[in-house]
């Protein structure tokens, strides 16, 4: 069996694992899974147009994606005359289906990363190991933010590998965009780039010393730093919702953090 067929098998198994129990705890107003993004949360964000001080303990990007994913459900509900509870249930399911689709995207990106490194078989094996892990199979069927930010991180990692191998300005720019999307989905993703971004800057400087002309290096650096900052300003909210973004920072640095440490005291050390 070749790598392509093996990857197809991995994706098929992952789809079954993710779809199995997709409606766990539904129908329900809140669901049984902790910390799922609920339709009411999305409605609040949309009602304030993700601006005017809107904030929660999570960034806005996936709320916007959930709003887009549930829009057809709302249209169908109005057309078919569904009651509010049925529309809510369908929107909860749509949010979980979105996570499932993104989880398959993660596996594709992991396999592609292996291919980028020159070993397609290793990439498929890595995807299979991830697909069979219990946390991944669980979050693949829930409307939490874990799989969505993992998708954006995996996408940025692919462009990270391409930037190192090819050194094209486009790869640096797409890495910055995907990294900004990961952090704009869940703040904790920031830690994934504490070393990767400085390493890419160092790589640009190293390449600049080897190149006769510096225009390419200057463009790569601009796309990496300025492009990433601008992408986060748009996707994360600072540009169009500065008051809400600052309130979000105060929330995660204060009450949200204190609540987490109260529930997990070992993290304080």
C-alpha positions as CSV (number, residue, x, y, z in Angstrom):
1,X,0.0,0.0,0.0
2,X,1.4,3.4,-1.1
3,X,1.5,6.5,1.2
4,X,-1.5,8.0,-0.6
5,X,-3.7,5.0,0.0
6,X,-2.4,4.7,3.5
7,X,-3.3,8.3,4.2
8,X,-6.8,7.7,2.8
9,X,-7.2,4.8,5.3
10,X,-6.0,7.0,8.2
11,X,-8.4,9.7,7.3
12,X,-11.3,7.2,7.0
13,X,-10.5,5.8,10.4
14,X,-10.2,9.3,11.9
15,X,-13.6,10.2,10.4
16,X,-15.2,7.2,12.0
17,X,-13.6,7.9,15.3
18,X,-14.6,11.5,15.2
19,X,-18.1,10.9,14.0
20,X,-18.7,8.2,16.7
21,X,-20.2,10.0,19.6
22,X,-20.4,13.3,17.7
23,X,-23.8,14.1,19.4
24,X,-22.6,13.1,22.9
25,X,-24.7,15.0,25.4
26,X,-27.1,16.4,22.8
27,X,-29.8,17.7,22.6
28,X,-28.9,20.0,25.5
29,X,-28.7,23.7,26.1
30,X,-25.0,23.6,27.1
31,X,-23.8,20.1,26.2
32,X,-21.8,17.8,28.4
33,X,-18.3,18.8,27.2
34,X,-16.6,21.4,29.2
35,X,-15.8,24.7,27.6
36,X,-17.5,24.2,24.2
37,X,-18.3,27.4,22.4
38,X,-22.1,27.7,22.5
39,X,-24.4,29.2,19.9
40,X,-25.4,31.9,22.5
41,X,-21.7,32.9,22.7
42,X,-21.5,33.2,18.9
43,X,-24.8,35.2,18.8
44,X,-23.4,37.7,21.4
45,X,-20.3,38.2,19.3
46,X,-22.3,38.6,16.0
47,X,-24.8,40.9,17.7
48,X,-21.9,43.3,18.7
49,X,-20.2,42.7,15.3
50,X,-17.1,41.4,17.1
51,X,-16.6,45.1,18.2
52,X,-17.9,47.7,20.6
53,X,-16.0,46.2,23.5
54,X,-17.1,42.6,22.9
55,X,-14.8,40.1,24.5
56,X,-14.7,36.7,26.2
57,X,-11.9,34.6,27.5
58,X,-11.1,33.5,24.0
59,X,-10.1,35.4,20.8
60,X,-12.7,36.0,18.1
61,X,-11.5,34.1,15.0
62,X,-13.2,30.7,15.7
63,X,-16.4,32.5,16.8
64,X,-16.5,34.0,13.3
65,X,-16.0,30.6,11.7
66,X,-18.7,29.1,13.9
67,X,-21.1,31.9,12.9
68,X,-20.4,31.1,9.2
69,X,-20.8,27.4,9.8
70,X,-24.1,27.8,11.5
71,X,-25.6,30.3,9.1
72,X,-27.0,27.6,6.7
73,X,-28.6,25.9,9.7
74,X,-30.3,29.2,10.7
75,X,-31.5,29.7,7.2
76,X,-32.9,26.1,7.0
77,X,-34.5,26.5,10.3
78,X,-36.4,29.6,9.3
79,X,-37.4,28.0,6.0
80,X,-38.6,24.8,7.6
81,X,-40.2,26.5,10.6
82,X,-38.0,24.8,13.2
83,X,-38.5,25.7,16.8
84,X,-35.7,27.5,18.6
85,X,-34.6,24.3,20.5
86,X,-34.2,22.4,17.3
87,X,-32.2,25.2,15.7
88,X,-29.9,25.4,18.8
89,X,-29.3,21.6,18.6
90,X,-28.5,21.8,14.9
91,X,-26.1,24.6,15.5
92,X,-24.3,22.7,18.3
93,X,-23.9,19.8,15.9
94,X,-22.7,22.1,13.1
95,X,-20.0,23.4,15.5
96,X,-18.8,19.9,16.2
97,X,-18.8,19.0,12.5
98,X,-16.6,22.0,11.9
99,X,-14.1,20.6,14.5
100,X,-14.3,17.3,12.8
101,X,-13.5,18.8,9.4
102,X,-10.6,20.7,10.9
103,X,-9.3,17.6,12.6
104,X,-9.0,15.9,9.2
105,X,-7.2,18.9,8.0
106,X,-4.7,18.6,10.8
107,X,-4.0,15.0,9.8
108,X,-3.5,16.0,6.2
109,X,-1.1,18.8,7.2
110,X,0.9,16.4,9.5
111,X,1.3,14.0,6.6
112,X,2.2,16.8,4.2
113,X,4.8,17.9,6.7
114,X,6.4,14.5,6.6
115,X,6.4,14.7,2.8
116,X,8.0,18.1,3.0
117,X,10.8,16.6,5.0
118,X,11.3,14.0,2.4
119,X,9.6,11.0,4.0
120,X,6.0,10.6,3.0
121,X,5.7,7.3,4.9
122,X,6.8,8.9,8.2
123,X,4.3,11.6,7.6
124,X,1.5,9.1,7.2
125,X,2.6,7.2,10.3
126,X,2.7,10.5,12.3
127,X,-0.8,11.2,11.1
128,X,-2.0,7.7,12.2
129,X,-0.4,8.1,15.6
130,X,-2.1,11.4,16.1
131,X,-5.5,10.2,14.8
132,X,-5.4,7.2,17.3
133,X,-4.6,9.4,20.3
134,X,-7.4,9.7,22.8
135,X,-7.3,13.5,23.3
136,X,-7.3,14.1,19.6
137,X,-10.2,11.7,19.0
138,X,-12.2,13.4,21.8
139,X,-11.6,17.0,20.8
140,X,-12.2,16.2,17.1
141,X,-15.9,15.8,17.9
142,X,-16.3,18.8,20.3
143,X,-16.8,22.5,19.6
144,X,-13.9,23.4,21.8
145,X,-11.0,25.5,20.4
146,X,-8.3,22.9,20.8
147,X,-8.6,21.3,17.3
148,X,-9.2,24.6,15.5
149,X,-6.0,26.2,16.9
150,X,-4.1,23.0,16.2
151,X,-5.2,23.2,12.6
152,X,-3.8,26.7,12.2
153,X,-0.6,25.6,14.0
154,X,-0.1,22.6,11.7
155,X,-0.7,24.9,8.7
156,X,2.0,27.3,10.0
157,X,4.3,24.5,10.7
158,X,4.0,23.3,7.1
159,X,4.9,26.8,5.9
160,X,7.7,26.9,8.5
161,X,9.3,23.9,6.9
162,X,8.8,25.3,3.4
163,X,10.4,28.6,4.4
164,X,13.4,26.8,5.7
165,X,13.7,24.6,2.6
166,X,12.8,27.0,-0.2
167,X,13.2,30.5,1.4
168,X,10.4,32.0,-0.7
169,X,8.9,35.2,0.6
170,X,5.5,33.7,0.1
171,X,6.2,30.9,2.6
172,X,7.3,33.4,5.3
173,X,4.2,35.4,4.7
174,X,1.9,32.4,4.9
175,X,3.6,31.2,8.0
176,X,3.0,34.6,9.7
177,X,-0.7,34.5,8.6
178,X,-1.3,31.0,9.9
179,X,0.5,31.7,13.1
180,X,-1.6,34.8,13.6
181,X,-4.7,32.7,13.0
182,X,-3.6,30.1,15.6
183,X,-3.1,32.8,18.3
184,X,-6.3,34.5,17.3
185,X,-8.1,31.2,17.9
186,X,-6.6,30.4,21.3
187,X,-4.1,32.7,23.1
188,X,-2.0,29.8,24.4
189,X,-0.8,29.1,20.9
190,X,1.5,32.1,21.4
191,X,3.9,29.8,23.2
192,X,4.4,27.7,20.1
193,X,6.0,30.7,18.3
194,X,8.3,32.0,21.0
195,X,11.3,30.2,19.4
196,X,10.0,29.6,15.8
197,X,9.7,33.3,14.9
198,X,13.2,34.2,16.2
199,X,14.6,31.2,14.4
200,X,13.0,32.3,11.1
201,X,14.4,35.8,11.6
202,X,17.9,34.3,12.1
203,X,17.4,32.3,9.0
204,X,16.5,35.4,7.0
205,X,19.7,37.1,8.3
206,X,21.8,34.1,7.4
207,X,20.4,33.9,3.9
208,X,20.9,37.7,3.5
209,X,24.6,37.3,4.1
210,X,24.7,34.7,1.4
211,X,22.7,36.6,-1.2
212,X,24.2,39.2,-3.5
213,X,21.1,41.3,-3.3
214,X,19.1,42.0,-0.1
215,X,15.7,42.8,-1.6
216,X,14.5,39.3,-1.2
217,X,15.6,39.1,2.4
218,X,14.0,42.5,3.2
219,X,10.7,41.3,1.8
220,X,10.8,38.0,3.7
221,X,11.5,39.9,7.0
222,X,8.7,42.4,6.3
223,X,6.2,39.6,5.5
224,X,7.2,37.7,8.6
225,X,7.1,40.5,11.1
226,X,4.8,43.2,9.7
227,X,2.6,40.7,8.0
228,X,2.1,38.7,11.1
229,X,1.4,41.7,13.2
230,X,-1.1,43.1,10.8
231,X,-2.8,39.7,10.4
232,X,-3.1,39.3,14.2
233,X,-4.4,42.9,14.5
234,X,-7.2,42.0,12.1
235,X,-7.9,38.4,13.2
236,X,-7.4,38.8,16.9
237,X,-9.4,42.0,17.3
238,X,-6.9,44.8,18.3
239,X,-7.5,46.7,15.1
240,X,-11.3,46.9,15.0
241,X,-12.1,46.2,18.7
242,X,-9.2,47.7,20.8
243,X,-11.4,48.1,23.9
244,X,-12.6,44.5,23.7
245,X,-9.1,43.2,23.1
246,X,-7.7,45.0,26.2
247,X,-10.7,43.7,28.2
248,X,-9.9,40.2,27.0
249,X,-6.3,40.5,28.1
250,X,-7.4,41.7,31.5
251,X,-9.8,38.8,31.8
252,X,-7.3,36.1,30.9
253,X,-4.6,37.6,33.0
254,X,-6.9,38.2,36.0
255,X,-10.2,36.4,36.8
256,X,-9.8,33.6,34.2
257,X,-6.3,32.8,35.3
258,X,-7.2,32.9,39.0
259,X,-10.1,30.6,38.4
260,X,-7.9,28.1,36.6
261,X,-5.3,28.2,39.3
262,X,-8.0,27.6,41.9
263,X,-9.1,24.5,40.0
264,X,-5.5,23.4,39.2
265,X,-3.3,24.6,42.1
266,X,-0.2,22.7,40.8
267,X,0.0,25.0,37.9
268,X,0.8,27.9,40.2
269,X,4.3,26.4,40.8
